[in-house]
Amino acid sequence: MKLALPQHVRAALEGRLPSDVEPVWYAGGEQALEAVREVEVAWLDIFSPPGVGAVIDAAPKLRWVSTLLAGLNGWPLDRLAERGVPLTNGVGINAIPVAEFAVMGVMAMAKGLPQLIRWQDEKTWTPRPAGVAELTESKALIVGYGAIGREIGKRLVGLGVEVTGVRRSPAGEPGVLGPDDWRSRLGEFDWVVLAAPAVADTRHLIGAAELAAMKPSAVLVNIARGDLIDQAALVEAVTAGRIAGAFLDVTTPEPLPADDPLWTTPGIVMTGHASGRSQTRAGERASALFLDNLARFREGRPLRNLVDYKRGY
């Protein structure tokens, strides 16, 4: 069996693969086009041209695709579904660092860290408290209570925050709302954290109506995808004081153009999609997941992190 594997995990995988498989290592999209021509299994993390769709199209013998990516925007899911080729993704691989980043955002906004840093840059001794919100006994709504959302929730609970999650299928779990139940309760929460996948149903999940329903003292945190927020409505709401602010690790588009008002709106903090990159162990975790799934694939057992093509994640 031939496998197309990326060079960036070669050190983690070499010596751990079954002796009867033949790895074909590639670096970048152009090498991937050649690497996949005769393979049955491909690990694809393609960010550069020719793109993941072209690479998949160049692999006629493909029987399983693996990726460390969690979000699948731009992937040819319809073509994979038509070919009957399963795709497993990296949901959960970066859950811990992304959750830590989200909690950092909550704490930074609670205590006014951006203003404290500005005062330091100006060599101004803190003239007044920059942020006075206390996390203890505050309430957070986490929209998207999956692998990342639950890790965020665990950490916020440890800081004394009352956490409510939102899932597509809550199944009666205490403290978890369904997709139709959270909007009417937005006014209860001090922190609204977005950790949902970017699919058609979640585009502009937070728009003018949702922002208007939030507390004036509430903060919006997005570590999911920029499409989940109507950014023009967010700028208007923060500028008008309808919510206290927003911590955005993600935007639409990325990188954000220099003239976009998100850069200069007081109360909005952006971190350039750094959350998933703020770690050193993604390759280790992704390799362990791939090796487990490779064993499952060879033995005909169910794969972990199997993507549902109808849902898009």
Secondary structure, DSSP 8 states (H G I E B T S, - for coil): -EEEEEGGGHHHHTTTS-TT-EEEEE-SHHHHHHHTTT-SEEE----STT-HHHHHHT-TT--EEE-S-S--TT--HHHHHHHT--EE--TTTTHHHHHHHHHHHHHHHHHTHHHHHHHHHTT----S-S-----TT-EEEEES-SHHHHHHHHHHHHTT-EEEEE-S--TT-TTEE-TTTSGGGGGG-SEEEE----SGGGTTSB-HHHHHHS-TT-EEEE-S-GGGB-HHHHHHHHHTTSSSEEEES--SSSS--TT-GGGT-TTEEE-TT-GGGS-S-HHHHHHHHHHHHHHHHHHT---TTB--TTTT-
